[in-house]
Amino acid sequence: MPRDIHILTEAQLRQFVSVDETAIDIVAKAFATLAGGEVIMPPIMSMDIPSVHGEVDVKTAYIPGFDGFAVKISPGFFNNPSIGLPSTNGLMVLFSAKTGVVEAVLLDNGYLTDVRTAAAGGLAAKLMAPQNVETAGVMGTGAQARLQIEAAHLVRPFKKVLVWGRDAGKAAACAADIAARTGVDAVAEPDPARLVAESQLVVTTTPSAEAVLKADWLHPGLHITAMGSDQTGKNEIDPAAFTKLDVYVADRISQCETLGELRSALQAGTVATTDGINELGQVVLDPSLGRKSDREITLCDLTGTGAQDTAIATFAFAAAKTAGTGTIVEA
Amino acid sequence: MPRDIHILTEAQLRQFVSVDETAIDIVAKAFATLAGGEVIMPPIMSMDIPSVHGEVDVKTAYIPGFDGFAVKISPGFFNNPSIGLPSTNGLMVLFSAKTGVVEAVLLDNGYLTDVRTAAAGGLAAKLMAPQNVETAGVMGTGAQARLQIEAAHLVRPFKKVLVWGRDAGKAAACAADIAARTGVDAVAEPDPARLVAESQLVVTTTPSAEAVLKADWLHPGLHITAMGSDQTGKNEIDPAAFTKLDVYVADRISQCETLGELRSALQAGTVATTDGINELGQVVLDPSLGRKSDREITLCDLTGTGAQDTAIATFAFAAAKTAGTGTIVEA
């Protein structure tokens, strides 16, 4: 019995999904349900292929109340730039939550991941950054450096952005892009200590294996969103910084303790136990679990969850289907 | 930079892939490479969704020397038959082994899985069944009951087939289908003990949680392929049967000890250790590890591997691409 399956390309998906308040709301709903304990989210499937410098991650989650669930396949092949291809690509497959039937194949080349990741950063800033942010800093100069600042600016309309990266040219280019996208004064800042000192909100977006943000730099009224570490072996935040935090929030404790900043802190002993740690969805449900004063120092640790994928994919497909966009295959 | 992605439907894939000697050879090559230790195959990702009586499995494997690797997503939603839908469906996504770029989406509704599963059974029969099989028996009456017998008949052209199932009507229908497909005399046999007694080759294809094939029924010159158990909690072969086996072969030891018949035998203590157990690919490479005489009793335990999926998907896509079949989407 053939059924209609919708095929959507990145260009088509971009018509319906972008880094905006809708995306932040969608992701907030996914985290809230995740915190409610009703989401089914198996551990990430991961395959390393050292011979070609490649890796493949698969994420999924079933969220009660959503029409579908997504399975996302994200390959990263890090020799690709040498032959003119992006390192990362991938797609999401959306299934009916009632019957498991394939509904849609979203050939997004990682675009939906970019959006849902930035939206989680926007949500973290909304719930945890001080009310008044004059200056935002970003460490790292890739696609997420741009998108995280764009998302944060939606919820904290700061006046200035500082960009730090190992490569001064890339930092300048990133600052120029951010200025063009947000209309905010954005400049490269070669000294990461100064960047943190001058910012009330800092987003770290690097794939670093060694801390790029030192404990000594923390100051009252700072919020940090650390979204670079999503694998064992990555670490952006000095483990000693955890002793200075007033509030630490994980997107998912079970992931952060093995893949996020929490892993390094547990290993270094600056966090003794995960008891008492809140997840981002709990802060959505009860914002008093986030920042309590403008003087507190807060950190949100983002590793990326299958719940976000299911939420953004379900939204994207519903919008495209309503608009009649996409190729339909009878399969 | 948009790239061509090929979308292939089940009807299109059926033009190029079927249960035949080519499929058995493809699967044999995958198992041989798997046994060589060069295949990268992460543990199966599994998500249970009890509220809708659903489950989703994801399998993958990277096989050196193959142009691509597949990620297979297999949902099973067991309330579906009540609304006229099949329980299982799913698809495979094929990626370039060099760049990780999406090459093709194979909307096969589980057809390629059916073929590669039957082909593994055919391979097991080829390597482990006695040379002369007059009668083959099959326990279970579903799609795999039909396909396993079809595959086994390619390598052991038996004259008679006995079919046992809990439902006499389904057993009769399955026997009629087998007779029509293979031209062999096939009849329903209500007594499973008699079915085993009269057969030299028995394939078990049930989702049973309790042994359907008893240890007392084993006799010299019997080969059993057990392919029904692919989850913790399933069990087709009486654990006591393991004490009577001359040869036991696993498709993958790490899977069989948690998902296959080996699990129940280890639990019952009729197998003390997995030391010394061979995998099917080792028997491909050295057939002397299989059956040594017509009097031996042998068992092959099949749980299904991502290596088979990658092998069949790579073959199917290459054939369809050469023929110019499929829908091309620029994504």
Boltz contact constraints between the chains, C-beta under 6 A:
constraints:
  - contact:
      token1: [A, 5]
      token2: [B, 107]
      max_distance: 6.0
  - contact:
      token1: [A, 7]
      token2: [B, 7]
      max_distance: 6.0
  - contact:
      token1: [A, 7]
      token2: [B, 329]
      max_distance: 6.0
  - contact:
      token1: [A, 9]
      token2: [B, 331]
      max_distance: 6.0
  - contact:
      token1: [A, 10]
      token2: [B, 331]
      max_distance: 6.0
  - contact:
      token1: [A, 40]
      token2: [B, 47]
      max_distance: 6.0
  - contact:
      token1: [A, 40]
      token2: [B, 49]
      max_distance: 6.0
  - contact:
      token1: [A, 42]
      token2: [B, 45]
      max_distance: 6.0
  - contact:
      token1: [A, 42]
      token2: [B, 47]
      max_distance: 6.0
  - contact:
      token1: [A, 45]
      token2: [B, 42]
      max_distance: 6.0
  - contact:
      token1: [A, 45]
      token2: [B, 45]
      max_distance: 6.0
  - contact:
      token1: [A, 45]
      token2: [B, 58]
      max_distance: 6.0
  - contact:
      token1: [A, 47]
      token2: [B, 40]
      max_distance: 6.0
  - contact:
      token1: [A, 47]
      token2: [B, 42]
      max_distance: 6.0
  - contact:
      token1: [A, 47]
      token2: [B, 60]
      max_distance: 6.0
  - contact:
      token1: [A, 49]
      token2: [B, 40]
      max_distance: 6.0
  - contact:
      token1: [A, 49]
      token2: [B, 62]
      max_distance: 6.0
  - contact:
      token1: [A, 54]
      token2: [B, 100]
      max_distance: 6.0
  - contact:
      token1: [A, 58]
      token2: [B, 45]
      max_distance: 6.0
  - contact:
      token1: [A, 58]
      token2: [B, 58]
      max_distance: 6.0
  - contact:
      token1: [A, 60]
      token2: [B, 47]
      max_distance: 6.0
  - contact:
      token1: [A, 62]
      token2: [B, 49]
      max_distance: 6.0
  - contact:
      token1: [A, 71]
      token2: [B, 73]
      max_distance: 6.0
  - contact:
      token1: [A, 73]
      token2: [B, 71]
      max_distance: 6.0
  - contact:
      token1: [A, 75]
      token2: [B, 95]
      max_distance: 6.0
  - contact:
      token1: [A, 75]
      token2: [B, 100]
      max_distance: 6.0
  - contact:
      token1: [A, 77]
      token2: [B, 99]
      max_distance: 6.0
  - contact:
      token1: [A, 77]
      token2: [B, 100]
      max_distance: 6.0
  - contact:
      token1: [A, 80]
      token2: [B, 99]
      max_distance: 6.0
  - contact:
      token1: [A, 85]
      token2: [B, 99]
      max_distance: 6.0
  - contact:
      token1: [A, 89]
      token2: [B, 101]
      max_distance: 6.0
  - contact:
      token1: [A, 91]
      token2: [B, 102]
      max_distance: 6.0
  - contact:
      token1: [A, 95]
      token2: [B, 75]
      max_distance: 6.0
  - contact:
      token1: [A, 99]
      token2: [B, 77]
      max_distance: 6.0
  - contact:
      token1: [A, 99]
      token2: [B, 80]
      max_distance: 6.0
  - contact:
      token1: [A, 99]
      token2: [B, 85]
      max_distance: 6.0
  - contact:
      token1: [A, 100]
      token2: [B, 54]
      max_distance: 6.0
  - contact:
      token1: [A, 100]
      token2: [B, 75]
      max_distance: 6.0
  - contact:
      token1: [A, 100]
      token2: [B, 77]
      max_distance: 6.0
  - contact:
      token1: [A, 101]
      token2: [B, 89]
      max_distance: 6.0
  - contact:
      token1: [A, 102]
      token2: [B, 91]
      max_distance: 6.0
  - contact:
      token1: [A, 105]
      token2: [B, 105]
      max_distance: 6.0
  - contact:
      token1: [A, 107]
      token2: [B, 5]
      max_distance: 6.0
  - contact:
      token1: [A, 107]
      token2: [B, 331]
      max_distance: 6.0
  - contact:
      token1: [A, 327]
      token2: [B, 329]
      max_distance: 6.0
  - contact:
      token1: [A, 329]
      token2: [B, 7]
      max_distance: 6.0
  - contact:
      token1: [A, 329]
      token2: [B, 327]
      max_distance: 6.0
  - contact:
      token1: [A, 331]
      token2: [B, 9]
      max_distance: 6.0
  - contact:
      token1: [A, 331]
      token2: [B, 10]
      max_distance: 6.0
  - contact:
      token1: [A, 331]
      token2: [B, 107]
      max_distance: 6.0
